[in-house]
Amino acid sequence: MNDRLTHDERKVLPDYVYGLPERHEYPMPDAAHVRAAEAYFRYCPEELKPKLARAILEKAREYGVDVESPTVLSYAEH
């Protein structure tokens, strides 16, 4: 599976698969999307980075993904 979701696919995803559910941003329904969220982490608003970093790590554990970004790991500690 690639890391692109159509608008219709995104509409039916439950809130809990999003890194930022209140904004419906950074969907992570599978391992490919966890990697994409890690790759696009730099575009996240600064004040939301700790929340997104923790969500990425949570989903990474769920799907067996190794998070390699020192930036994501650092923000997860905030």
PyMOL Python script that loads the backbone (N, CA, C, O; Angstrom):
from pymol import cmd

cmd.read_pdbstr("""\
ATOM      1  N   MET A   1       0.841  -1.186   0.000  1.00  0.00           N
ATOM      2  CA  MET A   1       0.000   0.000   0.000  1.00  0.00           C
ATOM      3  C   MET A   1       0.882   1.243   0.000  1.00  0.00           C
ATOM      4  O   MET A   1       1.935   1.264   0.637  1.00  0.00           O
ATOM      5  N   ASN A   2       0.460   2.250  -0.696  1.00  0.00           N
ATOM      6  CA  ASN A   2       1.231   3.491  -0.692  1.00  0.00           C
ATOM      7  C   ASN A   2       0.777   4.363   0.475  1.00  0.00           C
ATOM      8  O   ASN A   2      -0.091   3.978   1.258  1.00  0.00           O
ATOM      9  N   ASP A   3       1.381   5.544   0.576  1.00  0.00           N
ATOM     10  CA  ASP A   3       1.043   6.409   1.705  1.00  0.00           C
ATOM     11  C   ASP A   3       0.082   7.528   1.311  1.00  0.00           C
ATOM     12  O   ASP A   3       0.036   8.571   1.964  1.00  0.00           O
ATOM     13  N   ARG A   4      -0.683   7.309   0.246  1.00  0.00           N
ATOM     14  CA  ARG A   4      -1.668   8.303  -0.199  1.00  0.00           C
ATOM     15  C   ARG A   4      -3.071   7.760   0.017  1.00  0.00           C
ATOM     16  O   ARG A   4      -3.382   6.632  -0.365  1.00  0.00           O
ATOM     17  N   LEU A   5      -3.908   8.576   0.631  1.00  0.00           N
ATOM     18  CA  LEU A   5      -5.312   8.220   0.807  1.00  0.00           C
ATOM     19  C   LEU A   5      -6.155   9.192  -0.001  1.00  0.00           C
ATOM     20  O   LEU A   5      -5.842  10.379  -0.090  1.00  0.00           O
ATOM     21  N   THR A   6      -7.224   8.677  -0.588  1.00  0.00           N
ATOM     22  CA  THR A   6      -8.145   9.565  -1.297  1.00  0.00           C
ATOM     23  C   THR A   6      -8.986  10.323  -0.270  1.00  0.00           C
ATOM     24  O   THR A   6      -9.017   9.973   0.910  1.00  0.00           O
ATOM     25  N   HIS A   7      -9.650  11.344  -0.733  1.00  0.00           N
ATOM     26  CA  HIS A   7     -10.536  12.118   0.138  1.00  0.00           C
ATOM     27  C   HIS A   7     -11.603  11.200   0.748  1.00  0.00           C
ATOM     28  O   HIS A   7     -11.894  11.290   1.941  1.00  0.00           O
ATOM     29  N   ASP A   8     -12.175  10.331  -0.062  1.00  0.00           N
ATOM     30  CA  ASP A   8     -13.214   9.423   0.428  1.00  0.00           C
ATOM     31  C   ASP A   8     -12.660   8.444   1.462  1.00  0.00           C
ATOM     32  O   ASP A   8     -13.332   8.137   2.447  1.00  0.00           O
ATOM     33  N   GLU A   9     -11.447   7.957   1.246  1.00  0.00           N
ATOM     34  CA  GLU A   9     -10.826   7.049   2.213  1.00  0.00           C
ATOM     35  C   GLU A   9     -10.598   7.766   3.544  1.00  0.00           C
ATOM     36  O   GLU A   9     -10.839   7.198   4.609  1.00  0.00           O
ATOM     37  N   ARG A  10     -10.136   9.009   3.476  1.00  0.00           N
ATOM     38  CA  ARG A  10      -9.887   9.781   4.704  1.00  0.00           C
ATOM     39  C   ARG A  10     -11.186  10.053   5.469  1.00  0.00           C
ATOM     40  O   ARG A  10     -11.193  10.048   6.700  1.00  0.00           O
ATOM     41  N   LYS A  11     -12.280  10.291   4.744  1.00  0.00           N
ATOM     42  CA  LYS A  11     -13.556  10.612   5.384  1.00  0.00           C
ATOM     43  C   LYS A  11     -14.060   9.486   6.276  1.00  0.00           C
ATOM     44  O   LYS A  11     -14.722   9.747   7.280  1.00  0.00           O
ATOM     45  N   VAL A  12     -13.760   8.244   5.927  1.00  0.00           N
ATOM     46  CA  VAL A  12     -14.297   7.112   6.691  1.00  0.00           C
ATOM     47  C   VAL A  12     -13.349   6.617   7.785  1.00  0.00           C
ATOM     48  O   VAL A  12     -13.700   5.708   8.538  1.00  0.00           O
ATOM     49  N   LEU A  13     -12.165   7.198   7.879  1.00  0.00           N
ATOM     50  CA  LEU A  13     -11.231   6.774   8.919  1.00  0.00           C
ATOM     51  C   LEU A  13     -11.715   7.271  10.288  1.00  0.00           C
ATOM     52  O   LEU A  13     -12.170   8.408  10.417  1.00  0.00           O
ATOM     53  N   PRO A  14     -11.614   6.417  11.298  1.00  0.00           N
ATOM     54  CA  PRO A  14     -11.988   6.871  12.646  1.00  0.00           C
ATOM     55  C   PRO A  14     -10.950   7.864  13.186  1.00  0.00           C
ATOM     56  O   PRO A  14      -9.788   7.843  12.778  1.00  0.00           O
ATOM     57  N   ASP A  15     -11.376   8.715  14.089  1.00  0.00           N
ATOM     58  CA  ASP A  15     -10.488   9.743  14.641  1.00  0.00           C
ATOM     59  C   ASP A  15      -9.206   9.171  15.228  1.00  0.00           C
ATOM     60  O   ASP A  15      -8.146   9.784  15.103  1.00  0.00           O
ATOM     61  N   TYR A  16      -9.286   7.995  15.871  1.00  0.00           N
ATOM     62  CA  TYR A  16      -8.118   7.482  16.579  1.00  0.00           C
ATOM     63  C   TYR A  16      -6.938   7.119  15.677  1.00  0.00           C
ATOM     64  O   TYR A  16      -5.838   6.910  16.186  1.00  0.00           O
ATOM     65  N   VAL A  17      -7.122   7.036  14.371  1.00  0.00           N
ATOM     66  CA  VAL A  17      -5.982   6.721  13.494  1.00  0.00           C
ATOM     67  C   VAL A  17      -5.188   7.962  13.102  1.00  0.00           C
ATOM     68  O   VAL A  17      -4.131   7.851  12.480  1.00  0.00           O
ATOM     69  N   TYR A  18      -5.683   9.127  13.456  1.00  0.00           N
ATOM     70  CA  TYR A  18      -4.998  10.370  13.109  1.00  0.00           C
ATOM     71  C   TYR A  18      -4.010  10.779  14.193  1.00  0.00           C
ATOM     72  O   TYR A  18      -4.287  10.651  15.386  1.00  0.00           O
ATOM     73  N   GLY A  19      -2.867  11.267  13.764  1.00  0.00           N
ATOM     74  CA  GLY A  19      -1.897  11.811  14.711  1.00  0.00           C
ATOM     75  C   GLY A  19      -2.420  13.063  15.377  1.00  0.00           C
ATOM     76  O   GLY A  19      -2.132  13.321  16.546  1.00  0.00           O
ATOM     77  N   LEU A  20      -3.190  13.843  14.632  1.00  0.00           N
ATOM     78  CA  LEU A  20      -3.854  15.041  15.161  1.00  0.00           C
ATOM     79  C   LEU A  20      -5.341  14.917  14.858  1.00  0.00           C
ATOM     80  O   LEU A  20      -5.834  15.523  13.907  1.00  0.00           O
ATOM     81  N   PRO A  21      -6.063  14.132  15.666  1.00  0.00           N
ATOM     82  CA  PRO A  21      -7.464  13.834  15.355  1.00  0.00           C
ATOM     83  C   PRO A  21      -8.368  15.057  15.282  1.00  0.00           C
ATOM     84  O   PRO A  21      -9.305  15.086  14.484  1.00  0.00           O
ATOM     85  N   GLU A  22      -8.097  16.065  16.104  1.00  0.00           N
ATOM     86  CA  GLU A  22      -8.957  17.249  16.094  1.00  0.00           C
ATOM     87  C   GLU A  22      -8.852  18.019  14.783  1.00  0.00           C
ATOM     88  O   GLU A  22      -9.740  18.802  14.447  1.00  0.00           O
ATOM     89  N   ARG A  23      -7.772  17.798  14.047  1.00  0.00           N
ATOM     90  CA  ARG A  23      -7.563  18.471  12.756  1.00  0.00           C
ATOM     91  C   ARG A  23      -7.699  17.504  11.575  1.00  0.00           C
ATOM     92  O   ARG A  23      -7.637  17.921  10.418  1.00  0.00           O
ATOM     93  N   HIS A  24      -7.884  16.220  11.867  1.00  0.00           N
ATOM     94  CA  HIS A  24      -7.914  15.163  10.844  1.00  0.00           C
ATOM     95  C   HIS A  24      -6.678  15.242   9.958  1.00  0.00           C
ATOM     96  O   HIS A  24      -6.767  15.232   8.730  1.00  0.00           O
ATOM     97  N   GLU A  25      -5.524  15.321  10.613  1.00  0.00           N
ATOM     98  CA  GLU A  25      -4.241  15.373   9.911  1.00  0.00           C
ATOM     99  C   GLU A  25      -3.345  14.240  10.386  1.00  0.00           C
ATOM    100  O   GLU A  25      -3.469  13.761  11.513  1.00  0.00           O
ATOM    101  N   TYR A  26      -2.448  13.822   9.516  1.00  0.00           N
ATOM    102  CA  TYR A  26      -1.483  12.759   9.771  1.00  0.00           C
ATOM    103  C   TYR A  26      -2.185  11.428  10.045  1.00  0.00           C
ATOM    104  O   TYR A  26      -2.035  10.863  11.129  1.00  0.00           O
ATOM    105  N   PRO A  27      -2.952  10.923   9.070  1.00  0.00           N
ATOM    106  CA  PRO A  27      -3.596   9.623   9.260  1.00  0.00           C
ATOM    107  C   PRO A  27      -2.546   8.512   9.309  1.00  0.00           C
ATOM    108  O   PRO A  27      -1.582   8.525   8.545  1.00  0.00           O
ATOM    109  N   MET A  28      -2.741   7.565  10.203  1.00  0.00           N
ATOM    110  CA  MET A  28      -1.801   6.442  10.345  1.00  0.00           C
ATOM    111  C   MET A  28      -2.564   5.131  10.492  1.00  0.00           C
ATOM    112  O   MET A  28      -2.509   4.497  11.546  1.00  0.00           O
ATOM    113  N   PRO A  29      -3.285   4.712   9.427  1.00  0.00           N
ATOM    114  CA  PRO A  29      -4.032   3.463   9.514  1.00  0.00           C
ATOM    115  C   PRO A  29      -3.168   2.216   9.287  1.00  0.00           C
ATOM    116  O   PRO A  29      -3.652   1.095   9.441  1.00  0.00           O
ATOM    117  N   ASP A  30      -1.890   2.405   8.922  1.00  0.00           N
ATOM    118  CA  ASP A  30      -1.011   1.267   8.663  1.00  0.00           C
ATOM    119  C   ASP A  30       0.450   1.736   8.749  1.00  0.00           C
ATOM    120  O   ASP A  30       0.722   2.919   8.953  1.00  0.00           O
ATOM    121  N   ALA A  31       1.384   0.786   8.590  1.00  0.00           N
ATOM    122  CA  ALA A  31       2.814   1.089   8.736  1.00  0.00           C
ATOM    123  C   ALA A  31       3.308   2.120   7.716  1.00  0.00           C
ATOM    124  O   ALA A  31       4.124   2.977   8.055  1.00  0.00           O
ATOM    125  N   ALA A  32       2.829   2.047   6.490  1.00  0.00           N
ATOM    126  CA  ALA A  32       3.266   2.999   5.466  1.00  0.00           C
ATOM    127  C   ALA A  32       2.918   4.425   5.855  1.00  0.00           C
ATOM    128  O   ALA A  32       3.689   5.352   5.604  1.00  0.00           O
ATOM    129  N   HIS A  33       1.762   4.596   6.467  1.00  0.00           N
ATOM    130  CA  HIS A  33       1.333   5.933   6.867  1.00  0.00           C
ATOM    131  C   HIS A  33       2.056   6.425   8.118  1.00  0.00           C
ATOM    132  O   HIS A  33       2.222   7.630   8.303  1.00  0.00           O
ATOM    133  N   VAL A  34       2.486   5.504   8.975  1.00  0.00           N
ATOM    134  CA  VAL A  34       3.317   5.895  10.122  1.00  0.00           C
ATOM    135  C   VAL A  34       4.632   6.475   9.593  1.00  0.00           C
ATOM    136  O   VAL A  34       5.098   7.513  10.062  1.00  0.00           O
ATOM    137  N   ARG A  35       5.218   5.793   8.617  1.00  0.00           N
ATOM    138  CA  ARG A  35       6.468   6.293   8.016  1.00  0.00           C
ATOM    139  C   ARG A  35       6.248   7.647   7.337  1.00  0.00           C
ATOM    140  O   ARG A  35       7.110   8.524   7.405  1.00  0.00           O
ATOM    141  N   ALA A  36       5.103   7.817   6.689  1.00  0.00           N
ATOM    142  CA  ALA A  36       4.793   9.094   6.033  1.00  0.00           C
ATOM    143  C   ALA A  36       4.630  10.197   7.081  1.00  0.00           C
ATOM    144  O   ALA A  36       5.109  11.313   6.878  1.00  0.00           O
ATOM    145  N   ALA A  37       3.968   9.902   8.187  1.00  0.00           N
ATOM    146  CA  ALA A  37       3.798  10.903   9.248  1.00  0.00           C
ATOM    147  C   ALA A  37       5.160  11.321   9.798  1.00  0.00           C
ATOM    148  O   ALA A  37       5.390  12.496  10.084  1.00  0.00           O
ATOM    149  N   GLU A  38       6.046  10.361   9.942  1.00  0.00           N
ATOM    150  CA  GLU A  38       7.404  10.675  10.397  1.00  0.00           C
ATOM    151  C   GLU A  38       8.109  11.577   9.380  1.00  0.00           C
ATOM    152  O   GLU A  38       8.778  12.539   9.757  1.00  0.00           O
ATOM    153  N   ALA A  39       7.958  11.266   8.112  1.00  0.00           N
ATOM    154  CA  ALA A  39       8.611  12.042   7.052  1.00  0.00           C
ATOM    155  C   ALA A  39       8.064  13.465   6.957  1.00  0.00           C
ATOM    156  O   ALA A  39       8.808  14.398   6.652  1.00  0.00           O
ATOM    157  N   TYR A  40       6.770  13.633   7.216  1.00  0.00           N
ATOM    158  CA  TYR A  40       6.138  14.953   7.096  1.00  0.00           C
ATOM    159  C   TYR A  40       6.036  15.695   8.428  1.00  0.00           C
ATOM    160  O   TYR A  40       5.407  16.750   8.515  1.00  0.00           O
ATOM    161  N   PHE A  41       6.647  15.145   9.443  1.00  0.00           N
ATOM    162  CA  PHE A  41       6.595  15.726  10.783  1.00  0.00           C
ATOM    163  C   PHE A  41       7.015  17.198  10.792  1.00  0.00           C
ATOM    164  O   PHE A  41       6.437  18.001  11.525  1.00  0.00           O
ATOM    165  N   ARG A  42       7.990  17.547  10.004  1.00  0.00           N
ATOM    166  CA  ARG A  42       8.518  18.927  10.001  1.00  0.00           C
ATOM    167  C   ARG A  42       7.469  19.966   9.611  1.00  0.00           C
ATOM    168  O   ARG A  42       7.633  21.149   9.910  1.00  0.00           O
ATOM    169  N   TYR A  43       6.401  19.541   8.953  1.00  0.00           N
ATOM    170  CA  TYR A  43       5.354  20.478   8.541  1.00  0.00           C
ATOM    171  C   TYR A  43       4.301  20.719   9.626  1.00  0.00           C
ATOM    172  O   TYR A  43       3.430  21.575   9.472  1.00  0.00           O
ATOM    173  N   CYS A  44       4.382  19.984  10.689  1.00  0.00           N
ATOM    174  CA  CYS A  44       3.427  20.116  11.786  1.00  0.00           C
ATOM    175  C   CYS A  44       3.663  21.450  12.499  1.00  0.00           C
ATOM    176  O   CYS A  44       4.811  21.852  12.687  1.00  0.00           O
ATOM    177  N   PRO A  45       2.585  22.142  12.898  1.00  0.00           N
ATOM    178  CA  PRO A  45       2.768  23.368  13.681  1.00  0.00           C
ATOM    179  C   PRO A  45       3.567  23.078  14.958  1.00  0.00           C
ATOM    180  O   PRO A  45       3.363  22.054  15.611  1.00  0.00           O
ATOM    181  N   GLU A  46       4.449  23.967  15.292  1.00  0.00           N
ATOM    182  CA  GLU A  46       5.374  23.788  16.420  1.00  0.00           C
ATOM    183  C   GLU A  46       4.663  23.372  17.711  1.00  0.00           C
ATOM    184  O   GLU A  46       5.122  22.470  18.411  1.00  0.00           O
ATOM    185  N   GLU A  47       3.556  24.022  18.022  1.00  0.00           N
ATOM    186  CA  GLU A  47       2.872  23.741  19.291  1.00  0.00           C
ATOM    187  C   GLU A  47       2.220  22.360  19.320  1.00  0.00           C
ATOM    188  O   GLU A  47       1.876  21.868  20.395  1.00  0.00           O
ATOM    189  N   LEU A  48       2.046  21.729  18.162  1.00  0.00           N
ATOM    190  CA  LEU A  48       1.429  20.399  18.102  1.00  0.00           C
ATOM    191  C   LEU A  48       2.444  19.272  17.934  1.00  0.00           C
ATOM    192  O   LEU A  48       2.076  18.097  17.966  1.00  0.00           O
ATOM    193  N   LYS A  49       3.705  19.618  17.759  1.00  0.00           N
ATOM    194  CA  LYS A  49       4.726  18.587  17.512  1.00  0.00           C
ATOM    195  C   LYS A  49       4.853  17.564  18.642  1.00  0.00           C
ATOM    196  O   LYS A  49       4.965  16.375  18.346  1.00  0.00           O
ATOM    197  N   PRO A  50       4.843  17.958  19.921  1.00  0.00           N
ATOM    198  CA  PRO A  50       4.934  16.916  20.958  1.00  0.00           C
ATOM    199  C   PRO A  50       3.784  15.911  20.883  1.00  0.00           C
ATOM    200  O   PRO A  50       4.004  14.706  21.011  1.00  0.00           O
ATOM    201  N   LYS A  51       2.577  16.395  20.677  1.00  0.00           N
ATOM    202  CA  LYS A  51       1.410  15.499  20.578  1.00  0.00           C
ATOM    203  C   LYS A  51       1.550  14.567  19.383  1.00  0.00           C
ATOM    204  O   LYS A  51       1.310  13.366  19.506  1.00  0.00           O
ATOM    205  N   LEU A  52       1.933  15.102  18.231  1.00  0.00           N
ATOM    206  CA  LEU A  52       2.089  14.273  17.045  1.00  0.00           C
ATOM    207  C   LEU A  52       3.218  13.269  17.226  1.00  0.00           C
ATOM    208  O   LEU A  52       3.085  12.112  16.827  1.00  0.00           O
ATOM    209  N   ALA A  53       4.321  13.693  17.819  1.00  0.00           N
ATOM    210  CA  ALA A  53       5.452  12.781  18.027  1.00  0.00           C
ATOM    211  C   ALA A  53       5.031  11.589  18.882  1.00  0.00           C
ATOM    212  O   ALA A  53       5.383  10.450  18.575  1.00  0.00           O
ATOM    213  N   ARG A  54       4.285  11.844  19.945  1.00  0.00           N
ATOM    214  CA  ARG A  54       3.816  10.738  20.797  1.00  0.00           C
ATOM    215  C   ARG A  54       2.863   9.817  20.035  1.00  0.00           C
ATOM    216  O   ARG A  54       2.901   8.599  20.207  1.00  0.00           O
ATOM    217  N   ALA A  55       2.015  10.397  19.199  1.00  0.00           N
ATOM    218  CA  ALA A  55       1.085   9.582  18.395  1.00  0.00           C
ATOM    219  C   ALA A  55       1.853   8.719  17.397  1.00  0.00           C
ATOM    220  O   ALA A  55       1.518   7.552  17.192  1.00  0.00           O
ATOM    221  N   ILE A  56       2.881   9.296  16.777  1.00  0.00           N
ATOM    222  CA  ILE A  56       3.692   8.530  15.834  1.00  0.00           C
ATOM    223  C   ILE A  56       4.338   7.345  16.543  1.00  0.00           C
ATOM    224  O   ILE A  56       4.314   6.227  16.028  1.00  0.00           O
ATOM    225  N   LEU A  57       4.911   7.580  17.716  1.00  0.00           N
ATOM    226  CA  LEU A  57       5.553   6.480  18.450  1.00  0.00           C
ATOM    227  C   LEU A  57       4.547   5.408  18.864  1.00  0.00           C
ATOM    228  O   LEU A  57       4.851   4.216  18.817  1.00  0.00           O
ATOM    229  N   GLU A  58       3.370   5.825  19.262  1.00  0.00           N
ATOM    230  CA  GLU A  58       2.331   4.867  19.649  1.00  0.00           C
ATOM    231  C   GLU A  58       1.934   3.984  18.465  1.00  0.00           C
ATOM    232  O   GLU A  58       1.869   2.761  18.583  1.00  0.00           O
ATOM    233  N   LYS A  59       1.671   4.622  17.326  1.00  0.00           N
ATOM    234  CA  LYS A  59       1.287   3.854  16.134  1.00  0.00           C
ATOM    235  C   LYS A  59       2.463   3.026  15.613  1.00  0.00           C
ATOM    236  O   LYS A  59       2.264   1.926  15.097  1.00  0.00           O
ATOM    237  N   ALA A  60       3.671   3.540  15.743  1.00  0.00           N
ATOM    238  CA  ALA A  60       4.853   2.787  15.299  1.00  0.00           C
ATOM    239  C   ALA A  60       4.964   1.479  16.088  1.00  0.00           C
ATOM    240  O   ALA A  60       5.239   0.426  15.514  1.00  0.00           O
ATOM    241  N   ARG A  61       4.751   1.551  17.391  1.00  0.00           N
ATOM    242  CA  ARG A  61       4.773   0.322  18.207  1.00  0.00           C
ATOM    243  C   ARG A  61       3.685  -0.651  17.752  1.00  0.00           C
ATOM    244  O   ARG A  61       3.910  -1.858  17.656  1.00  0.00           O
ATOM    245  N   GLU A  62       2.513  -0.105  17.477  1.00  0.00           N
ATOM    246  CA  GLU A  62       1.375  -0.938  17.062  1.00  0.00           C
ATOM    247  C   GLU A  62       1.667  -1.685  15.762  1.00  0.00           C
ATOM    248  O   GLU A  62       1.283  -2.845  15.608  1.00  0.00           O
ATOM    249  N   TYR A  63       2.352  -1.014  14.823  1.00  0.00           N
ATOM    250  CA  TYR A  63       2.599  -1.614  13.505  1.00  0.00           C
ATOM    251  C   TYR A  63       4.018  -2.140  13.326  1.00  0.00           C
ATOM    252  O   TYR A  63       4.374  -2.574  12.230  1.00  0.00           O
ATOM    253  N   GLY A  64       4.836  -2.112  14.376  1.00  0.00           N
ATOM    254  CA  GLY A  64       6.189  -2.643  14.289  1.00  0.00           C
ATOM    255  C   GLY A  64       7.131  -1.811  13.427  1.00  0.00           C
ATOM    256  O   GLY A  64       7.995  -2.353  12.738  1.00  0.00           O
ATOM    257  N   VAL A  65       6.957  -0.487  13.471  1.00  0.00           N
ATOM    258  CA  VAL A  65       7.788   0.424  12.693  1.00  0.00           C
ATOM    259  C   VAL A  65       8.859   1.014  13.602  1.00  0.00           C
ATOM    260  O   VAL A  65       8.564   1.430  14.723  1.00  0.00           O
ATOM    261  N   ASP A  66      10.102   1.051  13.125  1.00  0.00           N
ATOM    262  CA  ASP A  66      11.175   1.701  13.867  1.00  0.00           C
ATOM    263  C   ASP A  66      11.205   3.177  13.504  1.00  0.00           C
ATOM    264  O   ASP A  66      11.412   3.531  12.343  1.00  0.00           O
ATOM    265  N   VAL A  67      10.997   4.039  14.493  1.00  0.00           N
ATOM    266  CA  VAL A  67      11.079   5.484  14.266  1.00  0.00           C
ATOM    267  C   VAL A  67      12.546   5.873  14.386  1.00  0.00           C
ATOM    268  O   VAL A  67      13.178   5.648  15.419  1.00  0.00           O
ATOM    269  N   GLU A  68      13.076   6.456  13.323  1.00  0.00           N
ATOM    270  CA  GLU A  68      14.493   6.785  13.284  1.00  0.00           C
ATOM    271  C   GLU A  68      14.771   8.271  13.428  1.00  0.00           C
ATOM    272  O   GLU A  68      15.914   8.662  13.668  1.00  0.00           O
ATOM    273  N   SER A  69      13.759   9.100  13.288  1.00  0.00           N
ATOM    274  CA  SER A  69      13.962  10.544  13.325  1.00  0.00           C
ATOM    275  C   SER A  69      14.317  11.012  14.731  1.00  0.00           C
ATOM    276  O   SER A  69      13.505  10.874  15.646  1.00  0.00           O
ATOM    277  N   PRO A  70      15.524  11.568  14.922  1.00  0.00           N
ATOM    278  CA  PRO A  70      15.859  12.103  16.241  1.00  0.00           C
ATOM    279  C   PRO A  70      14.942  13.265  16.630  1.00  0.00           C
ATOM    280  O   PRO A  70      14.704  13.496  17.816  1.00  0.00           O
ATOM    281  N   THR A  71      14.440  13.980  15.660  1.00  0.00           N
ATOM    282  CA  THR A  71      13.526  15.102  15.930  1.00  0.00           C
ATOM    283  C   THR A  71      12.222  14.578  16.532  1.00  0.00           C
ATOM    284  O   THR A  71      11.754  15.090  17.549  1.00  0.00           O
ATOM    285  N   VAL A  72      11.644  13.567  15.906  1.00  0.00           N
ATOM    286  CA  VAL A  72      10.401  12.978  16.440  1.00  0.00           C
ATOM    287  C   VAL A  72      10.641  12.427  17.833  1.00  0.00           C
ATOM    288  O   VAL A  72       9.839  12.654  18.740  1.00  0.00           O
ATOM    289  N   LEU A  73      11.732  11.708  18.008  1.00  0.00           N
ATOM    290  CA  LEU A  73      12.030  11.119  19.311  1.00  0.00           C
ATOM    291  C   LEU A  73      12.217  12.200  20.376  1.00  0.00           C
ATOM    292  O   LEU A  73      11.774  12.037  21.512  1.00  0.00           O
ATOM    293  N   SER A  74      12.860  13.283  20.015  1.00  0.00           N
ATOM    294  CA  SER A  74      13.082  14.383  20.945  1.00  0.00           C
ATOM    295  C   SER A  74      11.762  15.046  21.346  1.00  0.00           C
ATOM    296  O   SER A  74      11.531  15.296  22.529  1.00  0.00           O
ATOM    297  N   TYR A  75      10.913  15.328  20.390  1.00  0.00           N
ATOM    298  CA  TYR A  75       9.628  15.970  20.695  1.00  0.00           C
ATOM    299  C   TYR A  75       8.725  15.059  21.531  1.00  0.00           C
ATOM    300  O   TYR A  75       7.916  15.545  22.322  1.00  0.00           O
ATOM    301  N   ALA A  76       8.857  13.767  21.362  1.00  0.00           N
ATOM    302  CA  ALA A  76       8.010  12.836  22.119  1.00  0.00           C
ATOM    303  C   ALA A  76       8.310  12.904  23.614  1.00  0.00           C
ATOM    304  O   ALA A  76       7.481  12.516  24.437  1.00  0.00           O
ATOM    305  N   GLU A  77       9.488  13.396  23.960  1.00  0.00           N
ATOM    306  CA  GLU A  77       9.869  13.503  25.368  1.00  0.00           C
ATOM    307  C   GLU A  77       9.325  14.761  26.029  1.00  0.00           C
ATOM    308  O   GLU A  77       9.372  14.884  27.253  1.00  0.00           O
ATOM    309  N   HIS A  78       8.804  15.704  25.230  1.00  0.00           N
ATOM    310  CA  HIS A  78       8.278  16.960  25.801  1.00  0.00           C
ATOM    311  C   HIS A  78       6.978  16.720  26.542  1.00  0.00           C
ATOM    312  O   HIS A  78       6.394  17.658  27.084  1.00  0.00           O
TER     313      HIS A  78
END
""", "prot")
cmd.dss("prot")
cmd.show_as("cartoon", "prot")
cmd.util.cbc("prot")
cmd.orient("prot")
